[in-house]
């Protein structure tokens, strides 16, 4: 996720993103930002499976996963909610990882 207090117009950035990834298809999807938040202006979001978007016209669409979309409605709220959602998902997944840093901490502190 990328955050900025200011930036170019949303449509300009969206155009640059799409052009860049079209020229660099070797950059895997997992190495691309999922969210770009420019405070008070917009959020550009990489669509993941299952996301539904309601357009200003009221039309509901299911965009293709991996594509980027510009969101201008409540950008700061959108940004924080998506960040919190991602953190919650990572926290839930981390409980499935059976690893402890205790041994590493002990080595750093010369206890083992």
Jmol script that loads the backbone (N, CA, C; Angstrom):
load data "model"
ATOM      1  N   UNK A   1       0.839  -1.167   0.000  1.00  0.00           N
ATOM      2  CA  UNK A   1       0.000   0.000   0.000  1.00  0.00           C
ATOM      3  C   UNK A   1       0.888   1.236   0.000  1.00  0.00           C
ATOM      4  N   UNK A   2       0.441   2.228  -0.710  1.00  0.00           N
ATOM      5  CA  UNK A   2       1.201   3.472  -0.838  1.00  0.00           C
ATOM      6  C   UNK A   2       0.312   4.610  -0.353  1.00  0.00           C
ATOM      7  N   UNK A   3       0.889   5.514   0.441  1.00  0.00           N
ATOM      8  CA  UNK A   3       0.157   6.681   0.933  1.00  0.00           C
ATOM      9  C   UNK A   3       0.923   7.936   0.573  1.00  0.00           C
ATOM     10  N   UNK A   4       0.195   8.984   0.186  1.00  0.00           N
ATOM     11  CA  UNK A   4       0.801  10.273  -0.111  1.00  0.00           C
ATOM     12  C   UNK A   4      -0.130  11.376   0.372  1.00  0.00           C
ATOM     13  N   UNK A   5       0.466  12.474   0.825  1.00  0.00           N
ATOM     14  CA  UNK A   5      -0.352  13.612   1.241  1.00  0.00           C
ATOM     15  C   UNK A   5      -0.782  14.457   0.052  1.00  0.00           C
ATOM     16  N   UNK A   6      -0.132  14.274  -1.103  1.00  0.00           N
ATOM     17  CA  UNK A   6      -0.492  15.008  -2.316  1.00  0.00           C
ATOM     18  C   UNK A   6       0.003  14.214  -3.514  1.00  0.00           C
ATOM     19  N   UNK A   7      -0.590  14.474  -4.654  1.00  0.00           N
ATOM     20  CA  UNK A   7      -0.177  13.758  -5.850  1.00  0.00           C
ATOM     21  C   UNK A   7      -0.889  14.271  -7.085  1.00  0.00           C
ATOM     22  N   UNK A   8      -0.550  13.676  -8.222  1.00  0.00           N
ATOM     23  CA  UNK A   8      -1.181  14.051  -9.478  1.00  0.00           C
ATOM     24  C   UNK A   8      -2.656  13.679  -9.432  1.00  0.00           C
ATOM     25  N   UNK A   9      -3.402  14.137 -10.415  1.00  0.00           N
ATOM     26  CA  UNK A   9      -4.817  13.802 -10.479  1.00  0.00           C
ATOM     27  C   UNK A   9      -4.995  12.290 -10.602  1.00  0.00           C
ATOM     28  N   UNK A  10      -6.091  11.793 -10.074  1.00  0.00           N
ATOM     29  CA  UNK A  10      -6.344  10.362 -10.031  1.00  0.00           C
ATOM     30  C   UNK A  10      -6.352   9.691 -11.397  1.00  0.00           C
ATOM     31  N   UNK A  11      -7.026  10.310 -12.360  1.00  0.00           N
ATOM     32  CA  UNK A  11      -7.074   9.715 -13.694  1.00  0.00           C
ATOM     33  C   UNK A  11      -5.699   9.679 -14.342  1.00  0.00           C
ATOM     34  N   UNK A  12      -4.870  10.661 -14.050  1.00  0.00           N
ATOM     35  CA  UNK A  12      -3.507  10.684 -14.577  1.00  0.00           C
ATOM     36  C   UNK A  12      -2.702   9.531 -14.013  1.00  0.00           C
ATOM     37  N   UNK A  13      -2.769   9.339 -12.705  1.00  0.00           N
ATOM     38  CA  UNK A  13      -2.036   8.244 -12.078  1.00  0.00           C
ATOM     39  C   UNK A  13      -2.559   6.889 -12.561  1.00  0.00           C
ATOM     40  N   UNK A  14      -3.853   6.759 -12.672  1.00  0.00           N
ATOM     41  CA  UNK A  14      -4.442   5.511 -13.152  1.00  0.00           C
ATOM     42  C   UNK A  14      -3.941   5.192 -14.562  1.00  0.00           C
ATOM     43  N   UNK A  15      -3.882   6.199 -15.402  1.00  0.00           N
ATOM     44  CA  UNK A  15      -3.377   6.021 -16.763  1.00  0.00           C
ATOM     45  C   UNK A  15      -1.913   5.589 -16.761  1.00  0.00           C
ATOM     46  N   UNK A  16      -1.094   6.233 -15.906  1.00  0.00           N
ATOM     47  CA  UNK A  16       0.328   5.867 -15.803  1.00  0.00           C
ATOM     48  C   UNK A  16       0.495   4.434 -15.296  1.00  0.00           C
ATOM     49  N   UNK A  17      -0.287   4.050 -14.295  1.00  0.00           N
ATOM     50  CA  UNK A  17      -0.219   2.688 -13.761  1.00  0.00           C
ATOM     51  C   UNK A  17      -0.532   1.655 -14.833  1.00  0.00           C
ATOM     52  N   UNK A  18      -1.640   1.865 -15.527  1.00  0.00           N
ATOM     53  CA  UNK A  18      -2.045   0.921 -16.560  1.00  0.00           C
ATOM     54  C   UNK A  18      -0.999   0.821 -17.664  1.00  0.00           C
ATOM     55  N   UNK A  19      -0.438   1.952 -18.076  1.00  0.00           N
ATOM     56  CA  UNK A  19       0.589   1.947 -19.121  1.00  0.00           C
ATOM     57  C   UNK A  19       1.846   1.234 -18.640  1.00  0.00           C
ATOM     58  N   UNK A  20       2.260   1.506 -17.402  1.00  0.00           N
ATOM     59  CA  UNK A  20       3.476   0.889 -16.866  1.00  0.00           C
ATOM     60  C   UNK A  20       3.357  -0.637 -16.823  1.00  0.00           C
ATOM     61  N   UNK A  21       2.246  -1.132 -16.291  1.00  0.00           N
ATOM     62  CA  UNK A  21       2.100  -2.583 -16.163  1.00  0.00           C
ATOM     63  C   UNK A  21       1.838  -3.255 -17.507  1.00  0.00           C
ATOM     64  N   UNK A  22       1.316  -2.511 -18.458  1.00  0.00           N
ATOM     65  CA  UNK A  22       1.171  -3.055 -19.809  1.00  0.00           C
ATOM     66  C   UNK A  22       2.548  -3.229 -20.445  1.00  0.00           C
ATOM     67  N   UNK A  23       3.465  -2.295 -20.164  1.00  0.00           N
ATOM     68  CA  UNK A  23       4.830  -2.374 -20.690  1.00  0.00           C
ATOM     69  C   UNK A  23       5.704  -3.355 -19.911  1.00  0.00           C
ATOM     70  N   UNK A  24       5.299  -3.683 -18.672  1.00  0.00           N
ATOM     71  CA  UNK A  24       6.097  -4.568 -17.813  1.00  0.00           C
ATOM     72  C   UNK A  24       5.250  -5.731 -17.288  1.00  0.00           C
ATOM     73  N   UNK A  25       4.804  -6.601 -18.173  1.00  0.00           N
ATOM     74  CA  UNK A  25       3.968  -7.726 -17.736  1.00  0.00           C
ATOM     75  C   UNK A  25       4.733  -8.734 -16.874  1.00  0.00           C
ATOM     76  N   UNK A  26       6.060  -8.641 -16.884  1.00  0.00           N
ATOM     77  CA  UNK A  26       6.862  -9.553 -16.072  1.00  0.00           C
ATOM     78  C   UNK A  26       6.737  -9.257 -14.572  1.00  0.00           C
ATOM     79  N   UNK A  27       6.243  -8.077 -14.233  1.00  0.00           N
ATOM     80  CA  UNK A  27       6.055  -7.734 -12.823  1.00  0.00           C
ATOM     81  C   UNK A  27       4.809  -8.454 -12.317  1.00  0.00           C
ATOM     82  N   UNK A  28       5.023  -9.421 -11.446  1.00  0.00           N
ATOM     83  CA  UNK A  28       3.913 -10.242 -10.976  1.00  0.00           C
ATOM     84  C   UNK A  28       2.913  -9.413 -10.177  1.00  0.00           C
ATOM     85  N   UNK A  29       1.691  -9.898 -10.135  1.00  0.00           N
ATOM     86  CA  UNK A  29       0.595  -9.191  -9.467  1.00  0.00           C
ATOM     87  C   UNK A  29       0.885  -8.972  -7.984  1.00  0.00           C
ATOM     88  N   UNK A  30       1.567  -9.922  -7.350  1.00  0.00           N
ATOM     89  CA  UNK A  30       1.832  -9.793  -5.913  1.00  0.00           C
ATOM     90  C   UNK A  30       2.895  -8.735  -5.617  1.00  0.00           C
ATOM     91  N   UNK A  31       3.601  -8.240  -6.628  1.00  0.00           N
ATOM     92  CA  UNK A  31       4.600  -7.190  -6.428  1.00  0.00           C
ATOM     93  C   UNK A  31       4.050  -5.801  -6.743  1.00  0.00           C
ATOM     94  N   UNK A  32       2.802  -5.749  -7.125  1.00  0.00           N
ATOM     95  CA  UNK A  32       2.162  -4.474  -7.462  1.00  0.00           C
ATOM     96  C   UNK A  32       1.384  -3.964  -6.247  1.00  0.00           C
ATOM     97  N   UNK A  33       1.301  -2.642  -6.080  1.00  0.00           N
ATOM     98  CA  UNK A  33       0.559  -2.135  -4.918  1.00  0.00           C
ATOM     99  C   UNK A  33      -0.925  -2.487  -5.012  1.00  0.00           C
ATOM    100  N   UNK A  34      -1.489  -2.826  -3.878  1.00  0.00           N
ATOM    101  CA  UNK A  34      -2.914  -3.137  -3.847  1.00  0.00           C
ATOM    102  C   UNK A  34      -3.730  -1.866  -3.672  1.00  0.00           C
ATOM    103  N   UNK A  35      -3.135  -0.844  -3.041  1.00  0.00           N
ATOM    104  CA  UNK A  35      -3.881   0.367  -2.770  1.00  0.00           C
ATOM    105  C   UNK A  35      -2.935   1.561  -2.797  1.00  0.00           C
ATOM    106  N   UNK A  36      -3.362   2.621  -3.461  1.00  0.00           N
ATOM    107  CA  UNK A  36      -2.638   3.897  -3.457  1.00  0.00           C
ATOM    108  C   UNK A  36      -3.621   4.939  -2.947  1.00  0.00           C
ATOM    109  N   UNK A  37      -3.267   5.593  -1.845  1.00  0.00           N
ATOM    110  CA  UNK A  37      -4.163   6.560  -1.211  1.00  0.00           C
ATOM    111  C   UNK A  37      -3.499   7.929  -1.231  1.00  0.00           C
ATOM    112  N   UNK A  38      -4.143   8.877  -1.884  1.00  0.00           N
ATOM    113  CA  UNK A  38      -3.694  10.269  -1.860  1.00  0.00           C
ATOM    114  C   UNK A  38      -4.702  11.014  -0.999  1.00  0.00           C
ATOM    115  N   UNK A  39      -4.234  11.470   0.157  1.00  0.00           N
ATOM    116  CA  UNK A  39      -5.108  12.037   1.191  1.00  0.00           C
ATOM    117  C   UNK A  39      -6.040  13.116   0.644  1.00  0.00           C
ATOM    118  N   UNK A  40      -7.319  12.933   0.949  1.00  0.00           N
ATOM    119  CA  UNK A  40      -8.324  13.912   0.588  1.00  0.00           C
ATOM    120  C   UNK A  40      -8.703  13.935  -0.879  1.00  0.00           C
ATOM    121  N   UNK A  41      -8.033  13.124  -1.708  1.00  0.00           N
ATOM    122  CA  UNK A  41      -8.302  13.164  -3.148  1.00  0.00           C
ATOM    123  C   UNK A  41      -8.904  11.873  -3.698  1.00  0.00           C
ATOM    124  N   UNK A  42      -8.197  10.762  -3.509  1.00  0.00           N
ATOM    125  CA  UNK A  42      -8.649   9.524  -4.121  1.00  0.00           C
ATOM    126  C   UNK A  42      -7.910   8.320  -3.564  1.00  0.00           C
ATOM    127  N   UNK A  43      -8.447   7.165  -3.921  1.00  0.00           N
ATOM    128  CA  UNK A  43      -7.819   5.875  -3.669  1.00  0.00           C
ATOM    129  C   UNK A  43      -7.812   5.154  -5.009  1.00  0.00           C
ATOM    130  N   UNK A  44      -6.679   4.578  -5.349  1.00  0.00           N
ATOM    131  CA  UNK A  44      -6.622   3.683  -6.508  1.00  0.00           C
ATOM    132  C   UNK A  44      -6.403   2.302  -5.937  1.00  0.00           C
ATOM    133  N   UNK A  45      -7.302   1.394  -6.306  1.00  0.00           N
ATOM    134  CA  UNK A  45      -7.306   0.077  -5.708  1.00  0.00           C
ATOM    135  C   UNK A  45      -7.117  -0.995  -6.770  1.00  0.00           C
ATOM    136  N   UNK A  46      -6.238  -1.956  -6.458  1.00  0.00           N
ATOM    137  CA  UNK A  46      -6.102  -3.131  -7.319  1.00  0.00           C
ATOM    138  C   UNK A  46      -7.197  -4.095  -6.905  1.00  0.00           C
ATOM    139  N   UNK A  47      -8.027  -4.431  -7.828  1.00  0.00           N
ATOM    140  CA  UNK A  47      -9.188  -5.271  -7.545  1.00  0.00           C
ATOM    141  C   UNK A  47      -8.748  -6.698  -7.233  1.00  0.00           C
ATOM    142  N   UNK A  48      -9.319  -7.232  -6.167  1.00  0.00           N
ATOM    143  CA  UNK A  48      -9.105  -8.631  -5.798  1.00  0.00           C
ATOM    144  C   UNK A  48     -10.414  -9.378  -6.041  1.00  0.00           C
ATOM    145  N   UNK A  49     -10.337 -10.677  -6.115  1.00  0.00           N
ATOM    146  CA  UNK A  49     -11.512 -11.502  -6.383  1.00  0.00           C
ATOM    147  C   UNK A  49     -12.622 -11.210  -5.365  1.00  0.00           C
ATOM    148  N   UNK A  50     -13.834 -11.064  -5.866  1.00  0.00           N
ATOM    149  CA  UNK A  50     -14.989 -10.868  -5.002  1.00  0.00           C
ATOM    150  C   UNK A  50     -15.378  -9.418  -4.745  1.00  0.00           C
ATOM    151  N   UNK A  51     -14.576  -8.458  -5.213  1.00  0.00           N
ATOM    152  CA  UNK A  51     -14.901  -7.045  -4.979  1.00  0.00           C
ATOM    153  C   UNK A  51     -15.962  -6.585  -5.968  1.00  0.00           C
ATOM    154  N   UNK A  52     -16.939  -5.868  -5.458  1.00  0.00           N
ATOM    155  CA  UNK A  52     -18.012  -5.292  -6.267  1.00  0.00           C
ATOM    156  C   UNK A  52     -17.933  -3.777  -6.135  1.00  0.00           C
ATOM    157  N   UNK A  53     -18.142  -3.073  -7.229  1.00  0.00           N
ATOM    158  CA  UNK A  53     -18.089  -1.605  -7.225  1.00  0.00           C
ATOM    159  C   UNK A  53     -19.426  -1.057  -7.711  1.00  0.00           C
ATOM    160  N   UNK A  54     -19.904  -0.029  -7.013  1.00  0.00           N
ATOM    161  CA  UNK A  54     -21.112   0.679  -7.457  1.00  0.00           C
ATOM    162  C   UNK A  54     -20.638   1.988  -8.089  1.00  0.00           C
ATOM    163  N   UNK A  55     -20.924   2.152  -9.369  1.00  0.00           N
ATOM    164  CA  UNK A  55     -20.551   3.363 -10.091  1.00  0.00           C
ATOM    165  C   UNK A  55     -21.453   4.516  -9.667  1.00  0.00           C
ATOM    166  N   UNK A  56     -21.047   5.739  -9.997  1.00  0.00           N
ATOM    167  CA  UNK A  56     -21.833   6.926  -9.659  1.00  0.00           C
ATOM    168  C   UNK A  56     -23.239   6.840 -10.248  1.00  0.00           C
ATOM    169  N   UNK A  57     -23.373   6.148 -11.363  1.00  0.00           N
ATOM    170  CA  UNK A  57     -24.678   5.998 -12.017  1.00  0.00           C
ATOM    171  C   UNK A  57     -25.587   5.031 -11.263  1.00  0.00           C
ATOM    172  N   UNK A  58     -25.017   4.309 -10.275  1.00  0.00           N
ATOM    173  CA  UNK A  58     -25.778   3.327  -9.530  1.00  0.00           C
ATOM    174  C   UNK A  58     -25.565   1.911 -10.041  1.00  0.00           C
ATOM    175  N   UNK A  59     -24.941   1.791 -11.205  1.00  0.00           N
ATOM    176  CA  UNK A  59     -24.672   0.472 -11.789  1.00  0.00           C
ATOM    177  C   UNK A  59     -23.663  -0.289 -10.921  1.00  0.00           C
ATOM    178  N   UNK A  60     -23.932  -1.565 -10.698  1.00  0.00           N
ATOM    179  CA  UNK A  60     -23.041  -2.406  -9.917  1.00  0.00           C
ATOM    180  C   UNK A  60     -22.238  -3.275 -10.877  1.00  0.00           C
ATOM    181  N   UNK A  61     -20.906  -3.252 -10.720  1.00  0.00           N
ATOM    182  CA  UNK A  61     -20.032  -4.031 -11.603  1.00  0.00           C
ATOM    183  C   UNK A  61     -19.074  -4.871 -10.768  1.00  0.00           C
ATOM    184  N   UNK A  62     -18.639  -5.973 -11.344  1.00  0.00           N
ATOM    185  CA  UNK A  62     -17.607  -6.824 -10.738  1.00  0.00           C
ATOM    186  C   UNK A  62     -16.381  -6.745 -11.644  1.00  0.00           C
ATOM    187  N   UNK A  63     -15.454  -5.848 -11.328  1.00  0.00           N
ATOM    188  CA  UNK A  63     -14.287  -5.670 -12.189  1.00  0.00           C
ATOM    189  C   UNK A  63     -13.384  -6.905 -12.202  1.00  0.00           C
ATOM    190  N   UNK A  64     -12.599  -7.002 -13.233  1.00  0.00           N
ATOM    191  CA  UNK A  64     -11.646  -8.093 -13.395  1.00  0.00           C
ATOM    192  C   UNK A  64     -10.571  -7.993 -12.303  1.00  0.00           C
ATOM    193  N   UNK A  65     -10.330  -9.076 -11.563  1.00  0.00           N
ATOM    194  CA  UNK A  65      -9.254  -9.060 -10.555  1.00  0.00           C
ATOM    195  C   UNK A  65      -7.919  -8.680 -11.190  1.00  0.00           C
ATOM    196  N   UNK A  66      -7.162  -7.857 -10.469  1.00  0.00           N
ATOM    197  CA  UNK A  66      -5.857  -7.400 -10.944  1.00  0.00           C
ATOM    198  C   UNK A  66      -5.897  -6.051 -11.625  1.00  0.00           C
ATOM    199  N   UNK A  67      -7.088  -5.582 -11.998  1.00  0.00           N
ATOM    200  CA  UNK A  67      -7.181  -4.263 -12.637  1.00  0.00           C
ATOM    201  C   UNK A  67      -7.240  -3.177 -11.560  1.00  0.00           C
ATOM    202  N   UNK A  68      -6.889  -1.967 -11.939  1.00  0.00           N
ATOM    203  CA  UNK A  68      -6.916  -0.834 -11.011  1.00  0.00           C
ATOM    204  C   UNK A  68      -8.147   0.022 -11.266  1.00  0.00           C
ATOM    205  N   UNK A  69      -8.718   0.543 -10.166  1.00  0.00           N
ATOM    206  CA  UNK A  69      -9.884   1.409 -10.268  1.00  0.00           C
ATOM    207  C   UNK A  69      -9.722   2.618  -9.355  1.00  0.00           C
ATOM    208  N   UNK A  70     -10.165   3.751  -9.858  1.00  0.00           N
ATOM    209  CA  UNK A  70     -10.111   5.011  -9.130  1.00  0.00           C
ATOM    210  C   UNK A  70     -11.377   5.169  -8.303  1.00  0.00           C
ATOM    211  N   UNK A  71     -11.197   5.483  -7.014  1.00  0.00           N
ATOM    212  CA  UNK A  71     -12.322   5.708  -6.108  1.00  0.00           C
ATOM    213  C   UNK A  71     -12.151   7.100  -5.513  1.00  0.00           C
ATOM    214  N   UNK A  72     -13.154   7.950  -5.718  1.00  0.00           N
ATOM    215  CA  UNK A  72     -13.077   9.318  -5.196  1.00  0.00           C
ATOM    216  C   UNK A  72     -14.068   9.562  -4.070  1.00  0.00           C
ATOM    217  N   UNK A  73     -14.991   8.640  -3.869  1.00  0.00           N
ATOM    218  CA  UNK A  73     -15.985   8.808  -2.802  1.00  0.00           C
ATOM    219  C   UNK A  73     -15.341   8.474  -1.457  1.00  0.00           C
ATOM    220  N   UNK A  74     -15.346   9.450  -0.539  1.00  0.00           N
ATOM    221  CA  UNK A  74     -14.783   9.288   0.809  1.00  0.00           C
ATOM    222  C   UNK A  74     -13.399   8.631   0.771  1.00  0.00           C
ATOM    223  N   UNK A  75     -12.427   9.231   0.076  1.00  0.00           N
ATOM    224  CA  UNK A  75     -11.140   8.566  -0.124  1.00  0.00           C
ATOM    225  C   UNK A  75     -10.384   8.254   1.166  1.00  0.00           C
ATOM    226  N   UNK A  76     -10.440   9.131   2.151  1.00  0.00           N
ATOM    227  CA  UNK A  76      -9.705   8.870   3.392  1.00  0.00           C
ATOM    228  C   UNK A  76     -10.340   7.719   4.172  1.00  0.00           C
ATOM    229  N   UNK A  77     -11.652   7.681   4.212  1.00  0.00           N
ATOM    230  CA  UNK A  77     -12.346   6.580   4.872  1.00  0.00           C
ATOM    231  C   UNK A  77     -12.095   5.274   4.116  1.00  0.00           C
ATOM    232  N   UNK A  78     -12.185   5.322   2.787  1.00  0.00           N
ATOM    233  CA  UNK A  78     -11.911   4.137   1.971  1.00  0.00           C
ATOM    234  C   UNK A  78     -10.495   3.623   2.242  1.00  0.00           C
ATOM    235  N   UNK A  79      -9.533   4.549   2.268  1.00  0.00           N
ATOM    236  CA  UNK A  79      -8.141   4.150   2.484  1.00  0.00           C
ATOM    237  C   UNK A  79      -7.943   3.427   3.802  1.00  0.00           C
ATOM    238  N   UNK A  80      -8.437   3.998   4.892  1.00  0.00           N
ATOM    239  CA  UNK A  80      -8.212   3.391   6.208  1.00  0.00           C
ATOM    240  C   UNK A  80      -8.992   2.087   6.358  1.00  0.00           C
ATOM    241  N   UNK A  81     -10.199   2.022   5.817  1.00  0.00           N
ATOM    242  CA  UNK A  81     -10.985   0.790   5.939  1.00  0.00           C
ATOM    243  C   UNK A  81     -10.307  -0.357   5.196  1.00  0.00           C
ATOM    244  N   UNK A  82      -9.789  -0.095   3.994  1.00  0.00           N
ATOM    245  CA  UNK A  82      -9.112  -1.156   3.247  1.00  0.00           C
ATOM    246  C   UNK A  82      -7.804  -1.564   3.914  1.00  0.00           C
ATOM    247  N   UNK A  83      -7.090  -0.607   4.493  1.00  0.00           N
ATOM    248  CA  UNK A  83      -5.854  -0.947   5.218  1.00  0.00           C
ATOM    249  C   UNK A  83      -6.185  -1.813   6.432  1.00  0.00           C
ATOM    250  N   UNK A  84      -7.189  -1.416   7.206  1.00  0.00           N
ATOM    251  CA  UNK A  84      -7.583  -2.204   8.373  1.00  0.00           C
ATOM    252  C   UNK A  84      -8.053  -3.595   7.976  1.00  0.00           C
ATOM    253  N   UNK A  85      -8.780  -3.697   6.882  1.00  0.00           N
ATOM    254  CA  UNK A  85      -9.229  -4.995   6.392  1.00  0.00           C
ATOM    255  C   UNK A  85      -8.024  -5.882   6.052  1.00  0.00           C
ATOM    256  N   UNK A  86      -7.040  -5.323   5.379  1.00  0.00           N
ATOM    257  CA  UNK A  86      -5.839  -6.087   5.036  1.00  0.00           C
ATOM    258  C   UNK A  86      -5.069  -6.519   6.264  1.00  0.00           C
ATOM    259  N   UNK A  87      -4.912  -5.617   7.217  1.00  0.00           N
ATOM    260  CA  UNK A  87      -4.203  -5.961   8.459  1.00  0.00           C
ATOM    261  C   UNK A  87      -4.923  -7.064   9.222  1.00  0.00           C
ATOM    262  N   UNK A  88      -6.251  -6.989   9.258  1.00  0.00           N
ATOM    263  CA  UNK A  88      -7.026  -8.020   9.946  1.00  0.00           C
ATOM    264  C   UNK A  88      -6.837  -9.370   9.265  1.00  0.00           C
ATOM    265  N   UNK A  89      -6.812  -9.387   7.940  1.00  0.00           N
ATOM    266  CA  UNK A  89      -6.607 -10.644   7.220  1.00  0.00           C
ATOM    267  C   UNK A  89      -5.218 -11.214   7.501  1.00  0.00           C
ATOM    268  N   UNK A  90      -4.190 -10.345   7.518  1.00  0.00           N
ATOM    269  CA  UNK A  90      -2.834 -10.808   7.819  1.00  0.00           C
ATOM    270  C   UNK A  90      -2.747 -11.324   9.256  1.00  0.00           C
ATOM    271  N   UNK A  91      -3.407 -10.633  10.186  1.00  0.00           N
ATOM    272  CA  UNK A  91      -3.390 -11.074  11.581  1.00  0.00           C
ATOM    273  C   UNK A  91      -4.053 -12.435  11.729  1.00  0.00           C
ATOM    274  N   UNK A  92      -5.164 -12.635  11.037  1.00  0.00           N
ATOM    275  CA  UNK A  92      -5.844 -13.932  11.093  1.00  0.00           C
ATOM    276  C   UNK A  92      -4.971 -15.033  10.507  1.00  0.00           C
ATOM    277  N   UNK A  93      -4.323 -14.745   9.392  1.00  0.00           N
ATOM    278  CA  UNK A  93      -3.474 -15.748   8.743  1.00  0.00           C
ATOM    279  C   UNK A  93      -2.249 -16.070   9.591  1.00  0.00           C
ATOM    280  N   UNK A  94      -1.739 -15.079  10.317  1.00  0.00           N
ATOM    281  CA  UNK A  94      -0.513 -15.291  11.091  1.00  0.00           C
ATOM    282  C   UNK A  94      -0.714 -16.281  12.231  1.00  0.00           C
ATOM    283  N   UNK A  95      -1.940 -16.469  12.675  1.00  0.00           N
ATOM    284  CA  UNK A  95      -2.177 -17.439  13.744  1.00  0.00           C
ATOM    285  C   UNK A  95      -1.975 -18.869  13.249  1.00  0.00           C
ATOM    286  N   UNK A  96      -1.935 -19.042  11.941  1.00  0.00           N
ATOM    287  CA  UNK A  96      -1.728 -20.360  11.352  1.00  0.00           C
ATOM    288  C   UNK A  96      -0.246 -20.669  11.147  1.00  0.00           C
ATOM    289  N   UNK A  97       0.625 -19.689  11.399  1.00  0.00           N
ATOM    290  CA  UNK A  97       2.059 -19.874  11.202  1.00  0.00           C
ATOM    291  C   UNK A  97       2.673 -20.314  12.524  1.00  0.00           C
ATOM    292  N   UNK A  98       3.221 -21.497  12.538  1.00  0.00           N
ATOM    293  CA  UNK A  98       3.820 -22.033  13.759  1.00  0.00           C
ATOM    294  C   UNK A  98       5.302 -21.660  13.799  1.00  0.00           C
ATOM    295  N   UNK A  99       5.570 -20.435  14.254  1.00  0.00           N
ATOM    296  CA  UNK A  99       6.937 -19.948  14.342  1.00  0.00           C
ATOM    297  C   UNK A  99       7.035 -19.038  15.547  1.00  0.00           C
ATOM    298  N   UNK A 100       8.149 -19.107  16.215  1.00  0.00           N
ATOM    299  CA  UNK A 100       8.378 -18.249  17.367  1.00  0.00           C
ATOM    300  C   UNK A 100       9.715 -17.542  17.189  1.00  0.00           C
ATOM    301  N   UNK A 101       9.771 -16.304  17.570  1.00  0.00           N
ATOM    302  CA  UNK A 101      11.003 -15.531  17.491  1.00  0.00           C
ATOM    303  C   UNK A 101      11.837 -15.644  18.764  1.00  0.00           C
ATOM    304  N   UNK A 102      11.411 -16.473  19.709  1.00  0.00           N
ATOM    305  CA  UNK A 102      12.106 -16.596  20.985  1.00  0.00           C
ATOM    306  C   UNK A 102      13.571 -16.956  20.807  1.00  0.00           C
ATOM    307  N   UNK A 103      13.863 -17.946  19.979  1.00  0.00           N
ATOM    308  CA  UNK A 103      15.260 -18.343  19.767  1.00  0.00           C
ATOM    309  C   UNK A 103      16.085 -17.206  19.181  1.00  0.00           C
ATOM    310  N   UNK A 104      15.519 -16.469  18.233  1.00  0.00           N
ATOM    311  CA  UNK A 104      16.226 -15.343  17.638  1.00  0.00           C
ATOM    312  C   UNK A 104      16.481 -14.253  18.671  1.00  0.00           C
ATOM    313  N   UNK A 105      15.491 -13.953  19.489  1.00  0.00           N
ATOM    314  CA  UNK A 105      15.646 -12.940  20.544  1.00  0.00           C
ATOM    315  C   UNK A 105      16.740 -13.367  21.520  1.00  0.00           C
ATOM    316  N   UNK A 106      16.734 -14.642  21.893  1.00  0.00           N
ATOM    317  CA  UNK A 106      17.769 -15.147  22.803  1.00  0.00           C
ATOM    318  C   UNK A 106      19.162 -15.032  22.202  1.00  0.00           C
ATOM    319  N   UNK A 107      19.296 -15.301  20.898  1.00  0.00           N
ATOM    320  CA  UNK A 107      20.592 -15.162  20.232  1.00  0.00           C
ATOM    321  C   UNK A 107      21.059 -13.717  20.215  1.00  0.00           C
ATOM    322  N   UNK A 108      20.141 -12.816  19.917  1.00  0.00           N
ATOM    323  CA  UNK A 108      20.471 -11.380  19.897  1.00  0.00           C
ATOM    324  C   UNK A 108      20.936 -10.926  21.270  1.00  0.00           C
ATOM    325  N   UNK A 109      20.305 -11.427  22.313  1.00  0.00           N
ATOM    326  CA  UNK A 109      20.651 -11.051  23.680  1.00  0.00           C
ATOM    327  C   UNK A 109      21.718 -11.938  24.300  1.00  0.00           C
ATOM    328  N   UNK A 110      22.351 -12.760  23.444  1.00  0.00           N
ATOM    329  CA  UNK A 110      23.445 -13.641  23.847  1.00  0.00           C
ATOM    330  C   UNK A 110      23.040 -14.590  24.987  1.00  0.00           C
ATOM    331  N   UNK A 111      21.801 -15.061  24.918  1.00  0.00           N
ATOM    332  CA  UNK A 111      21.299 -15.968  25.955  1.00  0.00           C
ATOM    333  C   UNK A 111      21.337 -17.432  25.498  1.00  0.00           C
ATOM    334  N   UNK A 112      21.677 -17.658  24.245  1.00  0.00           N
ATOM    335  CA  UNK A 112      21.780 -19.041  23.789  1.00  0.00           C
ATOM    336  C   UNK A 112      22.923 -19.214  22.815  1.00  0.00           C
TER     337      UNK A 112
END
end "model"
wireframe off; spacefill off
backbone 0.3
color backbone group
